[in-house]
Amino acid sequence: MTTPQKDDYWFPAKSFGWGWGAPRCWQGWAVLAVYAISVVVVLLRFPPQRDPAAFFGCLSLATALLIATCALKGEPPRWRWHR
């Protein structure tokens, strides 16, 4: 199995701290757009004042899917103090 090249990652590792930065390619931006749209849909469908359990459950699921996608298609994160 070959190691992915730096250009193959949809989400680069952050320059400072731990995690991923802004998307590097259109696929990453599409994932981020789907996440943003899903947050709006969840907010409209399950207002937190009316149905907090459904709101937080759906929002947690959407966020977990975003993190899983970043972990699968992003550069391996590690703690970084500087470039």
All heavy atoms as an XYZ file, in Angstrom:
669
protein
N       0.843     -1.176      0.000
C       0.000      0.000      0.000
C       0.890      1.242      0.000
O       1.858      1.325      0.742
C      -0.888     -0.019      1.246
C      -1.907      1.051      1.221
S      -3.267      0.612      2.290
C      -3.128      1.868      3.501
N       0.546      2.205     -0.810
C       1.359      3.406     -0.915
C       0.853      4.481      0.030
O      -0.331      4.549      0.351
C       1.333      3.962     -2.352
O      -0.002      4.284     -2.683
C       1.893      2.942     -3.333
N       1.760      5.311      0.466
C       1.411      6.438      1.327
C       0.865      7.566      0.457
O       1.452      7.888     -0.571
C       2.656      6.933      2.084
O       3.209      5.836      2.794
C       2.307      8.046      3.039
N      -0.273      8.172      0.847
C      -0.814      9.272      0.040
C       0.160     10.454     -0.027
O       0.861     10.748      0.932
C      -2.084      9.678      0.776
C      -2.375      8.580      1.724
C      -1.093      7.866      1.981
N       0.182     11.101     -1.170
C       0.983     12.304     -1.337
C       0.277     13.468     -0.656
O      -0.924     13.433     -0.434
C       1.173     12.608     -2.827
C       1.923     11.527     -3.567
C       3.348     11.362     -3.057
O       4.020     12.343     -2.761
N       3.791     10.132     -2.942
N       1.017     14.509     -0.362
C       0.448     15.675      0.314
C      -0.709     16.277     -0.484
O      -1.681     16.740      0.073
C       1.533     16.717      0.549
C       1.084     17.848      1.418
C       2.234     18.724      1.811
C       1.718     19.796      2.730
N       2.581     20.119      3.801
N      -0.628     16.231     -1.825
C      -1.683     16.800     -2.668
C      -2.942     15.946     -2.694
O      -3.974     16.393     -3.172
C      -1.167     17.004     -4.092
C      -0.077     18.052     -4.165
O       0.005     18.872     -3.240
O       0.689     18.044     -5.130
N      -2.870     14.696     -2.212
C      -4.028     13.807     -2.213
C      -4.987     14.087     -1.056
O      -6.099     13.576     -1.052
C      -3.585     12.341     -2.145
C      -2.842     11.909     -3.394
O      -2.998     12.567     -4.443
O      -2.109     10.911     -3.317
N      -4.562     14.850     -0.079
C      -5.392     15.128      1.089
C      -6.415     16.215      0.794
O      -6.085     17.231      0.197
C      -4.532     15.565      2.276
C      -3.609     14.495      2.782
C      -2.240     14.695      2.836
C      -4.108     13.274      3.215
C      -1.393     13.719      3.311
C      -3.267     12.289      3.691
C      -1.911     12.514      3.743
O      -1.078     11.541      4.208
N      -7.638     15.995      1.225
C      -8.687     17.007      1.069
C      -8.546     18.082      2.123
O      -8.905     19.237      1.902
C     -10.061     16.374      1.182
C     -10.418     15.422      0.088
C      -9.657     15.062     -0.985
C     -11.635     14.697     -0.036
N     -10.330     14.164     -1.757
C     -11.545     13.910     -1.200
C     -12.789     14.627      0.733
C     -12.567     13.080     -1.610
C     -13.805     13.800      0.320
C     -13.693     13.038     -0.844
N      -8.070     17.695      3.304
C      -7.946     18.619      4.433
C      -6.507     18.571      4.950
O      -6.059     17.556      5.450
C      -8.901     18.221      5.570
C     -10.335     18.191      5.159
C     -10.940     17.020      4.734
C     -11.099     19.346      5.196
C     -12.264     16.989      4.344
C     -12.432     19.323      4.812
C     -13.013     18.140      4.379
N      -5.770     19.689      4.849
C      -4.402     19.701      5.378
C      -4.420     19.823      6.902
O      -5.381     20.319      7.489
C      -3.795     20.950      4.741
C      -4.968     21.860      4.545
C      -6.129     20.960      4.225
N      -3.345     19.359      7.519
C      -3.213     19.547      8.962
C      -3.008     21.030      9.253
O      -2.458     21.766      8.423
C      -2.038     18.741      9.491
N      -3.474     21.471     10.414
C      -3.299     22.875     10.791
C      -1.820     23.183     11.003
O      -1.038     22.311     11.368
C      -4.064     23.152     12.086
C      -5.560     23.156     11.905
C      -6.304     23.255     13.216
C      -5.938     24.480     13.992
N      -6.735     24.641     15.211
N      -1.456     24.431     10.765
C      -0.070     24.861     10.976
C       0.260     24.968     12.457
O       1.396     24.731     12.864
C       0.162     26.219     10.314
O      -0.060     26.140      8.939
N      -0.707     25.345     13.263
C      -0.528     25.479     14.711
C      -1.645     24.729     15.402
O      -2.810     24.822     15.009
C      -0.562     26.953     15.138
C       0.546     27.758     14.547
C       0.351     28.506     13.407
C       1.796     27.748     15.138
C       1.374     29.252     12.857
C       2.836     28.487     14.593
C       2.626     29.235     13.456
N      -1.317     23.991     16.440
C      -2.334     23.247     17.168
C      -2.540     21.862     16.598
O      -1.662     21.291     15.952
N      -3.734     21.289     16.834
C      -4.049     19.940     16.400
C      -5.323     19.976     15.589
O      -6.270     20.673     15.931
C      -4.237     19.039     17.630
C      -4.317     17.587     17.288
C      -3.277     16.712     17.248
C      -5.484     16.841     16.947
N      -3.722     15.471     16.888
C      -5.084     15.517     16.693
C      -6.816     17.158     16.811
C      -5.972     14.527     16.334
C      -7.701     16.164     16.445
C      -7.270     14.867     16.222
N      -5.395     19.212     14.531
C      -6.608     19.134     13.732
C      -6.351     19.483     12.284
O      -5.217     19.422     11.799
N      -7.428     19.845     11.588
C      -7.353     20.118     10.154
C      -7.702     21.559      9.870
O      -8.495     22.171     10.559
C      -8.326     19.211      9.402
C      -8.006     17.768      9.619
C      -7.062     17.030      8.964
C      -8.597     16.887     10.566
N      -7.034     15.750      9.450
C      -7.962     15.627     10.440
C      -9.593     17.033     11.536
C      -8.303     14.539     11.224
C      -9.924     15.945     12.312
C      -9.277     14.719     12.157
N      -7.124     22.073      8.797
C      -7.389     23.439      8.372
C      -8.446     23.484      7.289
O      -9.192     22.525      7.081
N      -8.485     24.588      6.580
C      -9.460     24.770      5.499
C      -9.195     23.755      4.392
O      -8.052     23.352      4.171
C      -9.362     26.186      4.949
N     -10.244     23.340      3.694
C     -10.068     22.352      2.622
C      -9.075     22.820      1.563
O      -8.930     24.005      1.289
C     -11.472     22.231      2.019
C     -12.390     22.651      3.104
C     -11.650     23.704      3.866
N      -8.428     21.839      0.959
C      -7.407     22.104     -0.050
C      -7.954     21.939     -1.463
O      -7.386     22.475     -2.414
C      -6.255     21.133      0.185
C      -5.164     21.186     -0.832
C      -4.061     20.213     -0.521
N      -3.263     20.759      0.569
C      -2.642     20.020      1.472
N      -2.718     18.727      1.435
N      -1.934     20.586      2.419
N      -9.040     21.184     -1.645
C      -9.557     20.907     -2.988
C     -11.090     20.978     -2.979
O     -11.709     21.133     -1.932
C      -9.084     19.536     -3.463
S      -9.635     18.211     -2.397
N     -11.680     20.855     -4.148
C     -13.126     21.014     -4.267
C     -13.877     19.947     -3.480
O     -14.966     20.217     -2.963
C     -13.556     21.041     -5.735
C     -13.457     19.719     -6.437
C     -12.412     19.244     -7.169
C     -14.463     18.711     -6.464
N     -12.691     17.998     -7.648
C     -13.953     17.642     -7.237
C     -15.735     18.589     -5.916
C     -14.673     16.474     -7.471
C     -16.451     17.428     -6.153
C     -15.926     16.391     -6.922
N     -13.327     18.741     -3.372
C     -14.012     17.691     -2.620
C     -14.147     18.076     -1.144
O     -15.193     17.837     -0.529
C     -13.264     16.357     -2.740
C     -13.271     15.779     -4.120
C     -12.017     16.113     -4.915
O     -11.389     17.155     -4.692
N     -11.647     15.249     -5.847
N     -13.104     18.649     -0.587
C     -13.159     19.096      0.797
C     -14.166     20.211      0.994
O     -14.909     20.235      1.981
N     -14.199     21.145      0.033
C     -15.178     22.236      0.120
C     -16.596     21.686     -0.008
O     -17.518     22.179      0.652
C     -14.908     23.304     -0.934
C     -13.715     24.140     -0.578
C     -12.493     24.104     -1.166
C     -13.628     25.105      0.472
N     -11.649     24.992     -0.549
C     -12.317     25.629      0.457
C     -14.528     25.577      1.427
C     -11.898     26.596      1.361
C     -14.100     26.555      2.315
C     -12.800     27.052      2.276
N     -16.786     20.651     -0.841
C     -18.112     20.039     -0.980
C     -18.539     19.384      0.329
O     -19.695     19.502      0.747
C     -18.110     19.024     -2.121
N     -17.624     18.696      0.996
C     -17.932     18.076      2.289
C     -18.315     19.146      3.300
O     -19.296     19.000      4.045
C     -16.722     17.252      2.795
C     -16.888     16.852      4.248
C     -16.512     16.028      1.921
N     -17.566     20.230      3.327
C     -17.862     21.323      4.261
C     -19.215     21.963      3.947
O     -19.973     22.305      4.865
C     -16.740     22.354      4.208
C     -16.529     23.201      5.442
C     -16.283     22.345      6.661
C     -15.364     24.141      5.221
N     -19.548     22.111      2.661
C     -20.845     22.678      2.266
C     -21.990     21.756      2.678
O     -23.017     22.223      3.183
C     -20.881     22.930      0.763
N     -21.817     20.451      2.487
C     -22.857     19.492      2.905
C     -23.054     19.557      4.416
O     -24.188     19.514      4.905
C     -22.499     18.061      2.444
C     -23.375     17.027      3.112
C     -22.592     17.961      0.926
N     -21.962     19.687      5.161
C     -22.076     19.813      6.615
C     -22.841     21.084      6.995
O     -23.741     21.047      7.835
C     -20.689     19.817      7.264
C     -20.735     20.047      8.753
C     -21.183     19.052      9.612
C     -20.354     21.259      9.314
C     -21.243     19.261     10.980
C     -20.404     21.480     10.673
C     -20.854     20.466     11.502
O     -20.925     20.677     12.854
N     -22.492     22.199      6.379
C     -23.168     23.469      6.690
C     -24.654     23.388      6.350
O     -25.502     23.841      7.133
C     -22.515     24.619      5.935
N     -24.976     22.801      5.218
C     -26.386     22.644      4.830
C     -27.105     21.724      5.817
O     -28.251     21.999      6.206
C     -26.494     22.118      3.391
C     -26.036     23.204      2.411
C     -27.903     21.651      3.064
C     -25.808     22.707      0.994
N     -26.445     20.654      6.244
C     -27.088     19.741      7.192
C     -27.343     20.429      8.536
O     -28.371     20.174      9.178
C     -26.253     18.470      7.376
O     -25.045     18.749      8.043
N     -26.445     21.316      8.960
C     -26.665     22.056     10.208
C     -27.901     22.950     10.079
O     -28.741     23.005     10.992
C     -25.408     22.886     10.583
C     -25.716     23.870     11.700
C     -24.278     21.971     10.990
N     -28.043     23.623      8.951
C     -29.214     24.479      8.731
C     -30.491     23.645      8.694
O     -31.503     24.007      9.300
C     -29.043     25.306      7.437
C     -30.324     26.031      7.074
C     -27.897     26.298      7.585
N     -30.458     22.504      8.006
C     -31.640     21.634      7.929
C     -32.026     21.119      9.317
O     -33.207     21.136      9.680
C     -31.393     20.466      6.948
C     -32.472     19.400      7.067
C     -31.300     20.985      5.523
N     -31.041     20.696     10.086
C     -31.324     20.220     11.449
C     -31.908     21.351     12.287
O     -32.876     21.142     13.037
C     -30.049     19.639     12.103
C     -30.231     19.429     13.596
C     -29.664     18.332     11.429
N     -31.363     22.538     12.170
C     -31.859     23.681     12.926
C     -33.313     24.008     12.570
O     -34.122     24.305     13.452
C     -30.964     24.897     12.686
C     -31.244     26.137     13.520
C     -31.054     25.834     14.995
C     -30.325     27.257     13.107
N     -33.636     23.922     11.280
C     -35.007     24.223     10.849
C     -35.977     23.093     11.183
O     -37.130     23.340     11.539
C     -35.032     24.506      9.346
C     -34.286     25.762      8.903
C     -34.260     25.843      7.378
C     -34.903     27.007      9.502
N     -35.517     21.864     11.057
C     -36.401     20.708     11.280
C     -36.605     20.419     12.763
O     -37.684     20.025     13.184
C     -35.805     19.487     10.571
C     -36.552     18.198     10.764
C     -37.921     18.244     10.081
N     -38.610     16.989     10.222
C     -39.489     16.719     11.192
N     -39.766     17.608     12.112
N     -40.079     15.551     11.243
N     -35.565     20.565     13.550
C     -35.621     20.272     14.990
C     -35.126     21.481     15.785
O     -33.994     21.486     16.272
C     -34.754     19.056     15.335
C     -35.085     17.821     14.571
C     -34.237     17.347     13.587
C     -36.243     17.118     14.835
C     -34.533     16.198     12.879
C     -36.551     15.962     14.134
C     -35.699     15.503     13.149
N     -35.936     22.520     15.924
C     -35.492     23.684     16.708
C     -35.099     23.247     18.127
O     -35.817     22.459     18.757
C     -36.723     24.581     16.740
C     -37.569     24.136     15.593
C     -37.296     22.673     15.421
N     -33.970     23.720     18.630
C     -33.496     23.257     19.930
C     -34.447     23.582     21.084
O     -34.476     22.846     22.076
C     -32.148     23.956     20.106
C     -32.099     25.021     19.085
C     -33.054     24.655     18.007
N     -35.256     24.629     20.946
C     -36.199     24.967     22.018
C     -37.346     23.957     22.074
O     -37.885     23.680     23.135
C     -36.791     26.372     21.818
C     -35.792     27.468     21.771
C     -35.227     27.682     20.367
O     -35.510     26.940     19.430
N     -34.395     28.703     20.236
N     -37.717     23.422     20.910
C     -38.865     22.524     20.837
C     -38.469     21.054     21.005
O     -39.200     20.283     21.621
C     -39.577     22.714     19.494
C     -41.012     22.305     19.554
C     -41.848     22.672     18.340
N     -41.253     23.620     17.423
C     -41.265     23.479     16.105
N     -41.825     22.444     15.547
N     -40.721     24.393     15.338
N     -37.344     20.657     20.420
C     -36.936     19.254     20.445
C     -35.418     19.157     20.645
O     -34.679     18.832     19.721
C     -37.349     18.580     19.137
C     -37.395     17.070     19.239
O     -36.978     16.532     20.287
O     -37.836     16.432     18.267
N     -34.943     19.456     21.858
C     -33.494     19.505     22.078
C     -32.789     18.168     21.866
O     -31.673     18.134     21.366
C     -33.351     19.987     23.522
C     -34.671     19.763     24.149
C     -35.689     19.787     23.060
N     -33.440     17.055     22.207
C     -32.791     15.746     22.049
C     -32.547     15.438     20.573
O     -31.447     15.007     20.193
C     -33.638     14.658     22.695
N     -33.546     15.656     19.733
C     -33.389     15.400     18.303
C     -32.374     16.365     17.695
O     -31.550     15.970     16.860
C     -34.732     15.524     17.589
N     -32.431     17.618     18.117
C     -31.487     18.621     17.603
C     -30.050     18.210     17.903
O     -29.215     18.136     16.997
C     -31.788     19.989     18.214
C     -30.765     21.030     17.884
C     -30.735     21.625     16.630
C     -29.818     21.417     18.818
C     -29.781     22.585     16.320
C     -28.870     22.370     18.516
C     -28.848     22.962     17.260
N     -29.750     17.945     19.165
C     -28.377     17.607     19.537
C     -27.963     16.243     18.995
O     -26.802     16.045     18.645
C     -28.188     17.694     21.051
C     -28.175     19.108     21.544
C     -29.208     19.593     22.326
C     -27.145     19.979     21.202
C     -29.211     20.914     22.766
C     -27.134     21.292     21.630
C     -28.164     21.756     22.421
N     -28.893     15.312     18.898
C     -28.570     14.007     18.321
C     -28.197     14.109     16.850
O     -27.177     13.562     16.408
N     -29.008     14.808     16.076
C     -28.732     14.980     14.644
C     -27.481     15.813     14.406
O     -26.676     15.511     13.518
C     -29.932     15.598     13.939
S     -31.360     14.511     13.849
N     -27.311     16.860     15.196
C     -26.125     17.700     15.060
C     -24.862     16.913     15.424
O     -23.832     17.037     14.753
C     -26.259     18.940     15.939
C     -25.301     20.075     15.652
C     -25.468     20.576     14.222
C     -25.528     21.207     16.624
N     -24.956     16.077     16.443
C     -23.819     15.236     16.830
C     -23.476     14.237     15.729
O     -22.297     13.998     15.440
C     -24.119     14.485     18.128
O     -24.293     15.392     19.179
N     -24.487     13.661     15.109
C     -24.256     12.718     14.016
C     -23.585     13.408     12.828
O     -22.607     12.893     12.269
C     -25.576     12.075     13.577
C     -25.486     11.120     12.390
C     -24.613      9.923     12.733
C     -26.874     10.685     11.970
N     -24.079     14.578     12.446
C     -23.483     15.319     11.333
C     -22.032     15.684     11.635
O     -21.155     15.562     10.773
C     -24.305     16.575     11.037
N     -21.767     16.108     12.852
C     -20.407     16.478     13.240
C     -19.493     15.257     13.266
O     -18.337     15.329     12.820
C     -20.416     17.185     14.604
O     -21.265     18.344     14.510
C     -19.022     17.609     15.032
N     -19.990     14.135     13.761
C     -19.201     12.903     13.777
C     -18.852     12.466     12.356
O     -17.724     12.017     12.094
C     -19.960     11.802     14.509
N     -19.793     12.614     11.428
C     -19.520     12.260     10.035
C     -18.482     13.195      9.418
O     -17.621     12.760      8.638
C     -20.811     12.275      9.220
C     -21.792     11.144      9.534
C     -23.115     11.376      8.807
C     -21.202      9.798      9.158
N     -18.541     14.481      9.766
C     -17.531     15.428      9.282
C     -16.149     15.061      9.817
O     -15.169     15.022      9.060
C     -17.883     16.859      9.690
C     -16.839     17.919      9.338
C     -16.688     18.051      7.820
C     -17.198     19.253      9.962
N     -16.049     14.762     11.093
C     -14.763     14.400     11.690
C     -14.236     13.104     11.083
O     -13.042     12.982     10.787
C     -14.885     14.302     13.224
C     -15.132     15.690     13.808
C     -13.639     13.668     13.838
C     -15.508     15.696     15.278
N     -15.120     12.127     10.855
C     -14.700     10.867     10.236
C     -14.177     11.099      8.825
O     -13.163     10.511      8.421
C     -15.867      9.882     10.224
N     -14.846     11.967      8.066
C     -14.389     12.276      6.715
C     -13.033     12.970      6.747
O     -12.147     12.654      5.945
C     -15.422     13.156      5.979
O     -16.677     12.475      5.969
C     -14.990     13.447      4.562
N     -12.859     13.904      7.671
C     -11.563     14.579      7.808
C     -10.467     13.577      8.186
O      -9.350     13.657      7.677
C     -11.637     15.683      8.855
S     -12.582     17.123      8.348
N     -10.791     12.640      9.046
C      -9.803     11.649      9.460
C      -9.431     10.717      8.310
O      -8.266     10.330      8.163
C     -10.338     10.841     10.641
N     -10.407     10.372      7.477
C     -10.141      9.470      6.358
C      -9.461     10.159      5.176
O      -8.603      9.568      4.518
C     -11.452      8.839      5.872
C     -12.086      7.818      6.798
C     -13.463      7.429      6.280
C     -11.198      6.597      6.917
N      -9.856     11.387      4.885
C      -9.379     12.076      3.686
C      -8.445     13.235      3.995
O      -8.051     13.959      3.091
C     -10.569     12.593      2.862
C     -11.522     11.498      2.419
C     -10.831     10.405      1.657
C     -10.767     10.712      0.200
N     -10.115      9.676     -0.591
N      -8.101     13.418      5.252
C      -7.231     14.527      5.625
C      -5.839     14.064      5.986
O      -5.585     12.879      6.227
N      -4.941     15.016      6.016
C      -3.567     14.763      6.435
C      -3.585     14.325      7.900
O      -4.351     14.868      8.698
C      -2.770     16.060      6.272
C      -1.302     15.923      6.460
C      -0.570     17.224      6.169
O      -1.185     18.195      5.696
O       0.637     17.252      6.419
N      -2.778     13.341      8.267
C      -2.783     12.902      9.672
C      -2.473     14.075     10.609
O      -1.432     14.718     10.459
C      -1.689     11.840      9.730
C      -1.547     11.366      8.319
C      -1.861     12.553      7.458
N      -3.368     14.357     11.547
C      -3.121     15.489     12.445
C      -2.099     15.129     13.520
O      -1.971     13.979     13.923
C      -4.494     15.753     13.066
C      -5.157     14.432     13.045
C      -4.651     13.719     11.819
N      -1.371     16.110     13.928
C      -0.474     15.979     15.072
C      -0.302     17.371     15.666
O      -0.586     18.365     15.011
C       0.865     15.370     14.676
C       1.708     16.237     13.773
C       3.062     15.558     13.499
N       4.002     16.508     12.999
C       4.224     16.754     11.728
N       3.534     16.118     10.811
N       5.114     17.644     11.365
N       0.138     17.419     16.889
C       0.319     18.703     17.541
C       1.459     19.434     16.875
O       2.554     18.899     16.707
C       0.592     18.518     19.031
C       0.572     19.825     19.722
C       1.650     20.568     20.081
C      -0.568     20.578     20.105
N       1.247     21.733     20.663
C      -0.112     21.769     20.692
C      -1.932     20.382     19.990
C      -0.973     22.742     21.180
C      -2.770     21.353     20.482
C      -2.303     22.509     21.072
N       1.225     20.683     16.455
C       2.251     21.486     15.804
C       2.388     22.820     16.522
O       1.411     23.500     16.760
C       1.871     21.748     14.340
C       1.840     20.472     13.538
C       1.291     20.736     12.178
N       1.072     19.471     11.513
C       1.371     19.248     10.257
N       1.853     20.199      9.508
N       1.152     18.076      9.727
N       3.606     23.173     16.824
C       3.891     24.444     17.481
C       4.227     25.521     16.462
O       4.021     26.680     16.675
C       5.057     24.297     18.458
C       4.712     23.439     19.609
C       5.031     22.125     19.761
C       3.949     23.792     20.754
N       4.525     21.646     20.939
C       3.841     22.654     21.569
C       3.323     24.962     21.169
C       3.178     22.653     22.783
C       2.660     24.947     22.387
C       2.584     23.812     23.158
N       4.792     25.114     15.343
C       5.183     26.056     14.292
C       5.323     25.291     12.990
O       5.278     24.086     12.966
C       6.492     26.760     14.642
C       7.611     25.798     14.918
N       8.328     25.180     13.916
C       8.116     25.334     16.086
C       9.234     24.381     14.469
N       9.129     24.459     15.781
N       5.542     26.018     11.902
C       5.679     25.376     10.575
C       6.963     24.652     10.449
O       7.982     24.794     10.703
C       5.561     26.410      9.470
C       4.144     26.770      9.300
C       3.977     27.592      8.044
N       2.566     27.461      7.757
C       2.048     27.231      6.579
N       2.800     27.152      5.544
N       0.770     27.124      6.407
